[in-house]
């Protein structure tokens, strides 16, 4: 059974809100939360944490019930626990120390599955640990919520002396067909990433989500938290005097307003509200639709058309996951050169991020919890506008017409550069790399990343970049092949490239890391590796 590693560190800036240690009552600690993924139900998992800088403690929790500790283990320089994966359950490992001031690096290893950092601080900043949930005592469980469209102002909005209805001003109007369509799309967007089911019903005072419009100066929309009282809670409003709300298509400011206000009605707060806040640089719609500030690389007119990277774990803390979104083999592709902001949430299948129709250079990063850069605005590339949700695995990526950067993840990826001078890095897994037309660079960082196959090496005078491999052994020579650190052998019409950390001086075996299909020109290969450093 393979062993996977995760490098981390307890740091001062880890502490974004107080954490009470399970054995003490009023002490605040630094900690990291790490999500275990990739293990199968019924599989026994052993987690081992090692640190020479602090006495480690491990707390195993369910991702949908972080308040409950399933196991607790500690040790002098290492801590270990073993458990069996249950069907339909995600687990979070909390790394901390018995010393509240302890900081330092650690290594976490598992005999099954892989690790992803969970944005627990960020998620709880938005969810406030269920403070405003529709079901505060059943956090993480699915829920069905009713919704309707107001045809008249509800009776519980009573006019004051000026004929106005509390903070919902007069001039009530039912939503237009375009607004109602946008609301339905926004509800579906929240359904896709959570355990929420919205059910349309006739409008009356018993409906949980009621939608209408009014005129409130200075606001594009507003909504009431689930704990705002038995009548108003869930009511969601648009300002019909705001031009952005007239035709709120996905990706527009008006549509983002609807996503945002539904988020409030579900129990999510702003990233700058209450006790805990996100770092200022992440209080933008790049990370959460609950933010006010625009994406740093786009005008305010371009907004998300999905819940974003931190919204998804936040809403899942409240209402669980949707385990059916993206079933089958899904291809994610967008209109050529049109700005957009999106987070990909997908639960199964062999999926692909396809940028073949893009004219600008793209950067596709298949790691979960990370951003890619796809598309352009006014002939300039857009940076970090597409995220892959935490815990989501996308297998393949295809570049476009520009000079692209394609980076894989822990699974077996297929990366295709298409046109341009591309840079491809498979990272973990046994990957298939195709540079396509152009002089491409294939990057190899560790022999632990598996054995990658390059299908078209040297078509446009490609190169291998092995600088990190050589740096790992302190190699400073001029020719790694001549010095035996790299070896190349021909087998069945292909070239197998291997790394020997001892070179000719040691006894360690060479470890293969690349197969060059239908390529046997070793002299050209030696030159390609030299120039790739």
N, C-alpha and C positions, 0 to 999 in steps of 0.2 A: 504494500500500500504506500502510495507516495506521501511525502511530507511537504507541506506548504509553509512558507514563512511570511511574517509581516513585521516590518520595522517601524517602530513608533517611539514616542517620547512623551513623558509627562512634562508639561511646561506651565509657566505661570499664566499664560494667556488661555490655557485650557478652561480656566474657571470663569464661566460666563454667568453662572447662577449658583446659589448655595447647594451643596450636596451633603446630606446627613449620612454619616457612616453607619452601617447596620449594627455595630456594637457600641456606638456612642450616640449621644443625643444632641449635642450642640456644637460639634466640631465640623469645620468646613474643609473639604479635601479637593485635591486635583484628581482628575480622572479622564480616561479615554473610553469611549464606547465603540465596539467593533462588531460588525455584523458577520455572522457565519453563513456562507452561501456555498452552493455546489455539492453539498452532501445529500445522500438519499435517505428517505424514511427507513428506519430500521437499522441504519448504519451506526456503528459505535465510533464515537469521535473522542480523541484524546487531545487536550489543549495543554501546552507547556509554555510558560512564560519565564524568561530568564533576564535578570538585570544585575549588574555589578554596582549599580548606583543607588538602588533603593530596595527595601524589602517588599516584594510584590504581593498583592492580594488579587484574587480573581473572584468575580461574582457572575454567575450564569443566570440570565434572565430571559423570559420570553419577550420578543419584540413587541407583542401586542399587550403586554402587561409588565411594564418596566418596574413597577413598584414591588413586585414579588421576586424574591431571590430564590432560585431553584437549588443552587449549590454555592458554597463559599469555601475557598481554599487559600492558604497562605504558605509561605516558606521563607528561608533565609535569603537565598539568591535565586530561587526558582520556586514556582508554584505550578501544580498540575491538577487537572480534573478530567474525568471521563464521564460521558453521558451518551445516551442513545437518541438519535433523531426521531421525533414523532411526526406522523403525517400532517401536512398542512401547517406546521409550526416553524417560525423563524426564531433564531436565538441570537441574543446580544451578549457579548462578553464585556463586562466592565472591568477595566484595569485601574487599580488604585494602589495605595500603600497604607500601612498602619500609621505612618508618619504624615500628618497633614501638610507638612512643608516639603515633602519629598518631591524631587524632580529628577529627570534623567532618562537616558535611552533604555529601551528594552527590545527583546526579540520574542515574538510569539510564534509558536509552531503548532500545526495541527496535522494529524495523520489522515484526515478526511475533510474534503471541502476546502474552500478558500475564504479569505477575509476581505471585507470592505469596510472602511471607516463609515460609521453611521453619523449623520449630522444631527446628533441627538440634541445638542445645545440649540442649534438653529431651529430644529423642528419644534422643540418645546417653547422656544421664543414665540412662535406663531400659535401653537396650540394651547399654550399656558397650562399644559398638563391636564386639559379637560375642564378648565375652570368654567368655560362657557358652552360645554357640550350639551346636545340634546339628551345624552344618556351618560351623565357624569359617573355613574356607578357601574357602567358596562363599557369602559373605554376599550377600543380596539375591536368591538363587535359590530357586525353588519346592522344596518337600520333601513327601514322604508319610511320615507317622508312624503307627505302629500303636498301638492302645489296647485295654484290656480291663478287666474288673472282677474283682478278686480274690475267689475263693470261700474261700480259706484263707490264712493268713499265709505269705508266701514264706519259703523255707528259709534265705535269706541274712540274715533278721532273727533273730539268735540270742539266746536269753534269757541274762540275767546271773544272778547269785546270787539275786536277788530274784524271778526268774521274769519279768523285764521284758525287752523287746526294744529294747535301745539307747535311742534317744530316741523310739521308737514304743512306748508303754507297752502292757502286756497288755490283755486284753479286746478282741481283734480281732473285728470284725464285718464281714460283707460289706455293701455299700451296699444300701439299700432301693430298691424300684422308683422311688419319688419322687426319691431322690438320683441314681439312674442317669439318669432323664429330665433332671434338671437338668444333669448333666455333659454329656449329649449336646447340649443347647441351648447350653451354654457353649462346647463345642468348635466348634459351628457358628458361634457369634458370632466366634470367632477366625478361622475359615476365611473368613468373609465379607469380612474386611478385609486378608487376606494371601494369600500363595501356598502356604499350608499345606493339605494334604489329610489328614484323619484317617481311618484305616481300622480298623474293628472286627475283632478276631481273638480266638480262644480264648486264655484266660489261661495264660501260662507265663513262665519267667524271661527269655525273649528279647523280650518285648513292651516297647516303648519307654515307653508311658504306662500305668501300672497304678493303678487307683483302689480305695481301701478306706477303712475307718473304724477308729479306735481311740480311746483315751481319753488325752488329754494335757492336764493342767491348765494353764489360762492361754492356750490356743491354740484358735482356731476351726478352723484347718486348717494344714497345712504341706506342703511339696513339696521335691523335690531338683532342683537345676540339672542341665542336660545334661552337665556336666563333673564330676558328683559321684561318678563311678565307674561301671563297666560294669553293675552290677546295680541299684543304687538309683536311678540317674538317671531322671528322669521320673516316679518314684512320687509320687502325690498323695493326700493323706489329709484326711479330715474328722474332727473330734472329735464322736463320736456322743453325747457327754454335753452338747454345746452345743445348746440348744433351737432356735437359729436355723437349725441344719442339718437339722432333722427334715423340713421341707417347704420346700426352698429354691426358691421360685418366682422368676421373673425380676423384678428390682427389689427383692428382699428382701436382708437382710444375708447370709443363707446363700448365695444365688446369687452375690452379689458376692465372697464368700469363694472360691467355686469359680473364678470368672473370675480372681481374684487368684492363686490357687495354680497354676492352669494357666499363667498368665503367667510365674511362676517356673520351672516345668518346661520352658517354652519358651526361657528364658534372660533374662527381664526381671528387673530388680532394683527395689528400693524407690527412691522419688525422694529419699531421704535417705541412701542407702547409698554406699559406696565413695568414690572421690575426688571426683566431681562430684555436685552436688546441685541440685535445683530451688530457686528462691526459696521461702521459707517459705509465702507466701500461695498458692502453686500446688501445695503438697504436700497436696492434697485430692482426693477422688474426683471432684470437678468436672472435673479435668484428667486424672487417671489412676486406673485401678482398682488400680494398684500402691501407692497411698497408703493410709495408715491413717486419716487424718482425714476426717470427714464433709464433705458439701457445706455451705458456710457458711450457706445459707438453708434447710436442711431438717434434720429430726431424723435420727439415725443409722439409724433403721429404713428410710429411703428411700435406696436405693443404685442404681448404674448397672445396666442390663441389657444394655449393650454395652461393648466396649472404648472408652475415651474419647479425647479430642482428641490427647493426647501419646502414648497407647498405640499408635495406628495407625501413625504414621511410625516409631516404635521397632520394632514387629514387622515392618514392611516393610523396614527396614534389614537385618533378619536373614533374612527369607524371601520378600521380594518382595511384589508386589501381587496381589490378586484383580481381574481385569479384566472379570468377568461379573456382579458384584453390582449389583442394581438395574437390570438391563436392562429397557428399555421405559419407559413413562410411569408413574412411581410417585407416589402421593399419600401423604404422611406426615401422619397424623392420630392423635390420642391421646384416650383417654377423657376426658370432660368433668370438669374440676376435680380430677383425680386426680394427685397428685405423681409425677413420674418424672424420670429423668436418662438422657440418651442422646446419642450422637454419630451423625449421619447420614453413612453412607458409600455413595456411589452413583456408578456409572461411566458411565451413558448414559441417553438418553431425555429427555423434557421433563417435569420433575418439579415437584411442588408441595408446599409446607408449608401445611397447611390447619388453621386454628384456628377454623373457623366455629362449632363446637359449644362453644367455651369461653365462660364467662360473665364471667370477669375480663378486664381489659385485658391485651393481649399486646404483646410487642415482638419482631418477626420481622426478623432480620438475615440476608440471603441471602449475605453475603460468606463465602467459605471461611475456615476458621480462626477464626471468630467465634461467639459465643453468642447465642441467642435466649432469651426468657423467656415460657414458655407454661405455663398451668395455675395451680392455686392450692393452698394448704394452710391449712385452717381459715379459709376465706373471705379469705385474704390472698394476693396474687400471689407467685409464685415467680420468682426472678431468676436468669438465666443457667444454665438447666438443659438446654438443647438446643444442641449444637454442630454445625456443619457441618465435616466433616473437611477438612484442607488439600488443595487441588487439586480439590475436588469442586464441581461447578456445579449449583445448584438454580435453576430458572428462575422459578417463580411463587410467590406467597404470598397467602393469604386470611386476613383478620382475623376476629374474633369479635364478641361482643355489647358489649364494652367500648370504651374509647377507646384504640385501638391505634396503634402506631408500626410502620410497614412500610418497610423499607429494602432496596433492590436490590443488584445487583452489576454486573460489567462486561458482562454479556450483556443481551439484550433481555428484560426482565422484564415480567410481568403482575402488578400488585399490586391487590388488591381489599380495601377497608377494611370492607365489609359494614355493620354497625351502628356507632353511636357517632360521636363527634367524633374522627376519625382523622388521623394525620399520615403522608403518603406521600412517599417520596423515591426516585426511580428510580436515581439515580447514573448509571453508565456505560450505554451502549446506548440504543437507541430504545425506550422503555418505554411500556406501556399502563397508565394509572392510573385506577382507579375508586374514588371515595370511598365510594359507597353512601349509606345514610341517615345524616343528621347533617351538622353544619357541619365540613367537613374542611379540612385545610391541605396544600397541595402545595408541596414544598420543592425549589428549584432552586439549585444551588451553583456550577455552571460550564457555560459553553456547550460545553465539550469533552465533556460527558457525553451528548451526543446530543440528539435532539428527542423529547420525551415527548408522548404524546397523552392528554389527560384526557377521559374519555368522558361524564362527568355533571357538569360544572362548574356550580356555583351551585344545585344541587338543594336543599341545606340551607344556603345562603348560605356557600359555600366561599370560601377565600382562597388566594392565591399568596404564598408566602414567598420573596422574592428578596433577602433581606438580604445574603447572602454575595456574590451577584453585584454588588450595588451597592457593597459594602464593597471589592471588588477594585479599583475605580477611585476609591475615596475619596469616593463620592457622599454628600453630606449634605443635599441639597435636600428639599423637602416633596412634590414631585410628579414622579417619574421620567418619567412620560408627558409632562408639560408641558415638561420640560427635555430631552426627546429621548433619554434614556438607555434608556428602554423604548419600544417601538413596538408597535402592534396594528393588524393589517390583517384585513379580512374576505375570505375566499376560499371559495367553494362552500359557503356556509352555516356555515363554521367560522371561528374567530378564531385567527390566528397571532401569537404574542407573541415579540418579538425583543429582543435586547440590543445596544446600541450604546455601546461604551465611551467614545466621543468626544462622544456627544450631538450637538446641533446645531452644535457648534463644530468638529468634526473631519471627516475624510474617510473614516474607516473604515466598512466596510459593517456594517449591522446583522445579527446572527447569530440565526436563529430557535432557540428552545429549548423552546417549548410550543405545542401545537395544542389548542384547546378545541373539542371536537366539538359541533355544533348549538348554538353559543353566539355571539351577535352583539351583545350589549348592552355596548358599550364604556364607557358611563358607569358601569355597575355594576362592570365589570372594574377601572376606575381606582380605585374605592373599595375593592374587594377587595384590591388590591395595597397600597394605603396602609395599610389596617388589618392586613395580613399582615406588616408590617415589625416 
